[in-house]
C-alpha cells in the first residue's frame, strides 16, 4: 500500500512491508521502488522493509527546485525521523548508493549494501570536455547567427544525439538535477562510514565500473566486495541467486 510524506513541499511515496528492524531500499536513477520487488519478498519476513520512490520518480512528485545529493539525502532523513526509525540498514543501487553513502557518513546505521553504486566522480576524457564546451559555445552563439527558434531546434537535435538515455528522458528540472548529481564526488564521505558495508558489483558494469567498487572498498573502513561475473549495472537482477545469497549472509539471515 502506498504511503505519503512531504519534504520541502514535495509529496513523496513509499511502502512498508514486514516487521522488525528497519531496512531502506533506495533505487537508482530512472527507476522506482518496483525494481526491488524480489528483494522485498526476500527480506520482509526478517525486516520492516521501507521502499522509497525518490523525488521525481515513481509516484513521488518532482522537486520544485534543482536538488543535489544533499537534498535527496535530507528527504530520506526526514522519512526516517517521521517513522521513528533507529539505526536502519540501507540498500542502495546506483543513485541510491549516492544517498546511502552520504546518509551513512553522518547518521548511525546498522549496515549498508551498495550495489553498482554511484559516488566516485567519473574520469572524463578530452573528447567529453570537447563536446561539453562545444555545446555551450553553440548555445550562446547560434541564436545570434541563425535566430532563436532555429538554434533551439539544432541544439535539441545535437543534445538527443549525444546525451545519455537517462538525460534525454528527463524533464528540464530532472536534467538539471542529474547534471548536478553526477558531478558530485562523494569519496571524502566514504571513510566516515563506520558500519559494515557490502559492495555487490557487476564486473561488466559500464555506468559505474568495477574500478569504482575498488575505490570504495579502499576508502570505506569496513567494506567487502562481491563481484557478479558477467553482470552489468543491474547485477542484483542479472545475478539474482548470488545477490540473494550475498544479502542473506551479510544480513545474517538463516
C-alpha positions in Angstrom: 0.0 0.0 0.0 1.3 3.4 -0.9 2.1 5.8 1.9 3.0 9.5 1.6 5.0 12.1 3.3 6.1 15.7 2.4 9.6 17.1 2.3 10.2 20.8 1.2 6.7 20.9 -0.3 7.2 17.8 -2.4 4.9 14.8 -1.8 6.9 11.6 -1.7 5.7 8.0 -1.9 7.0 4.9 -0.1 5.8 1.5 1.1 6.3 -0.6 4.2 6.3 -4.4 4.3 7.2 -6.7 7.2 8.2 -6.0 10.8 11.4 -5.7 12.8 14.5 -3.6 12.4 14.2 -1.1 9.5 15.8 -1.7 6.2 15.6 1.1 3.5 15.7 0.3 -0.2 16.9 3.2 -2.4 16.6 2.8 -6.1 18.8 4.1 -9.0 18.2 6.9 -11.4 15.4 6.3 -13.9 13.9 3.5 -11.7 11.4 3.4 -8.9 10.8 1.2 -5.8 9.3 -1.6 -8.0 12.8 -2.6 -9.0 13.2 -4.1 -5.5 10.2 -6.4 -5.6 12.2 -9.6 -5.4 14.4 -8.2 -2.7 11.3 -7.1 -0.7 9.9 -10.6 -0.9 13.2 -12.0 0.3 13.6 -9.6 3.3 10.1 -8.8 4.5 9.9 -11.8 6.8 13.0 -10.5 8.6 12.9 -6.7 8.5 10.5 -3.8 8.3 11.3 -3.1 4.6 10.8 0.5 3.6 11.0 1.1 -0.2 11.1 4.7 -1.4 10.3 6.5 -4.6 12.8 9.3 -4.8 11.5 12.7 -5.8 10.8 12.8 -9.5 10.4 9.1 -9.8 7.6 6.5 -9.5 4.7 8.0 -7.6 6.7 10.8 -6.0 6.4 14.4 -7.1 9.2 16.2 -8.9 11.3 18.7 -6.9 10.3 22.3 -7.3 13.9 23.3 -7.5 17.2 21.7 -8.5 18.1 19.2 -5.8 21.5 17.6 -5.3 22.6 14.5 -3.4 22.3 16.6 -0.2 18.6 17.4 -0.7 17.8 13.8 -1.7 19.6 12.6 1.4 17.7 15.1 3.6 14.4 13.7 2.2 15.3 10.3 3.4 16.5 11.6 6.8 13.1 13.3 7.1 11.3 10.0 6.4 13.4 8.1 8.9 12.6 10.8 11.5 8.9 10.7 10.7 8.8 6.9 11.1 10.9 6.9 14.3 13.5 4.6 12.8 16.7 4.0 14.7 19.9 2.6 13.0 18.4 1.5 9.7 20.1 -0.8 7.2 20.5 0.9 3.9 20.5 -0.9 0.5 21.2 1.5 -2.4 21.6 0.8 -6.1 23.3 3.3 -8.4 22.0 6.8 -7.5 20.5 5.2 -4.4 24.1 4.4 -3.5 25.0 8.1 -3.5 22.3 8.8 -1.0 23.3 5.8 1.1 26.9 6.9 1.2 26.0 10.4 2.4 23.4 9.2 4.8 25.7 6.6 6.4 28.5 9.1 6.7 26.6 11.3 9.1 24.0 9.0 10.7 24.1 5.8 12.7 23.3 2.8 10.6 23.4 -0.9 11.2 24.7 -2.0 7.8 25.0 -0.7 4.2 24.7 -2.5 0.9 25.9 -0.7 -2.2 25.2 -2.4 -5.5 26.7 -0.9 -8.6 26.6 2.4 -6.7 27.5 5.8 -7.9 29.6 8.2 -5.8 33.0 8.2 -7.5 33.2 11.1 -9.9 34.0 9.6 -13.3 37.2 10.4 -15.1 36.3 12.4 -18.2 38.2 12.1 -21.5 39.3 15.1 -23.5 36.6 14.2 -26.0 33.9 14.5 -23.3 35.0 18.0 -22.4 35.3 19.0 -26.1 31.7 18.0 -26.6 30.5 19.9 -23.5 32.3 23.1 -24.3 31.4 23.0 -28.0 27.7 22.7 -27.0 28.0 25.6 -24.5 29.6 27.7 -27.2 26.9 26.9 -29.7 24.2 27.6 -27.2 25.4 31.2 -26.9 26.4 31.9 -30.5 23.8 30.1 -32.6 20.8 32.3 -31.6 22.8 35.3 -32.8 23.8 33.7 -36.0 20.6 31.9 -37.2 17.9 33.1 -34.8 16.4 31.7 -31.6 13.9 29.2 -33.0 16.2 27.5 -35.4 19.0 27.5 -32.9 16.9 25.7 -30.3 15.9 23.1 -32.9 19.5 22.4 -33.8 20.7 22.3 -30.2 17.9 19.9 -29.3 18.9 17.6 -32.1 22.5 17.7 -31.0 21.6 17.0 -27.4 19.5 14.0 -28.2 22.3 12.6 -30.3 25.0 12.9 -27.7 23.3 12.8 -24.3 22.5 9.6 -22.3 19.1 8.0 -22.5 18.5 9.0 -18.8 19.2 12.6 -19.7 17.0 12.6 -22.8 14.0 11.0 -21.0 14.1 13.5 -18.1 12.2 16.8 -17.8 14.2 20.1 -17.8 14.3 20.1 -14.0 15.4 16.5 -13.7 18.1 17.1 -16.3 19.5 19.8 -14.2 19.3 17.6 -11.1 21.0 14.7 -13.0 23.8 17.0 -14.2 24.4 18.3 -10.6 24.3 14.9 -9.0 26.6 13.1 -11.4 29.3 15.7 -10.9 29.3 15.3 -7.1 32.3 13.3 -5.8 31.5 11.5 -2.5 34.9 9.9 -1.9 35.5 12.3 1.0 32.5 10.9 2.8 33.3 7.2 2.4 35.9 7.0 5.3 33.3 8.4 7.7 31.1 5.3 7.3 31.6 3.2 10.4 29.1 0.4 9.7 29.9 -2.8 7.8 29.4 -2.3 4.0 28.7 -4.9 1.4 29.7 -3.9 -2.2 27.9 -6.0 -4.8 29.1 -5.3 -8.4 28.8 -6.5 -11.9 32.2 -6.8 -13.5 30.8 -5.7 -16.8 29.1 -2.5 -15.4 29.9 0.4 -17.7 27.8 3.0 -15.9 29.6 2.6 -12.5 32.6 0.5 -13.4 34.2 -2.1 -11.2 37.1 0.3 -10.6 34.6 2.4 -8.6 33.9 -0.6 -6.3 37.7 -1.0 -5.7 37.9 2.7 -4.8 35.0 2.3 -2.3 36.5 -0.9 -0.9 39.7 1.0 -0.2 38.1 4.1 1.3 35.3 2.6 3.4 36.9 1.2 6.6 34.8 -2.0 6.9 33.9 -2.9 3.3 33.9 -6.2 1.4 33.3 -6.7 -2.3 31.3 -9.5 -4.1 31.8 -9.5 -7.9 29.0 -10.8 -10.0 30.8 -12.2 -13.1 29.3 -11.2 -16.4 26.7 -8.8 -14.9 26.3 -5.2 -15.8 24.8 -2.2 -14.0 21.9 -4.2 -12.6 23.9 -7.0 -11.1 21.3 -7.7 -8.3 18.8 -8.6 -11.1 21.2 -10.2 -13.5 22.8 -12.5 -10.9 19.7 -12.9 -8.6 20.9 -16.1 -6.8 24.3 -14.6 -6.0 22.5 -11.4 -4.8 20.2 -13.4 -2.6 23.0 -15.5 -1.1 25.2 -12.4 -0.5 22.4 -10.5 1.2 21.4 -13.3 3.4 25.0 -13.9 4.5 25.7 -10.2 5.1 22.4 -9.5 6.9 22.8 -12.7 8.9 19.6 -14.3 7.8 19.4 -18.0 8.4 
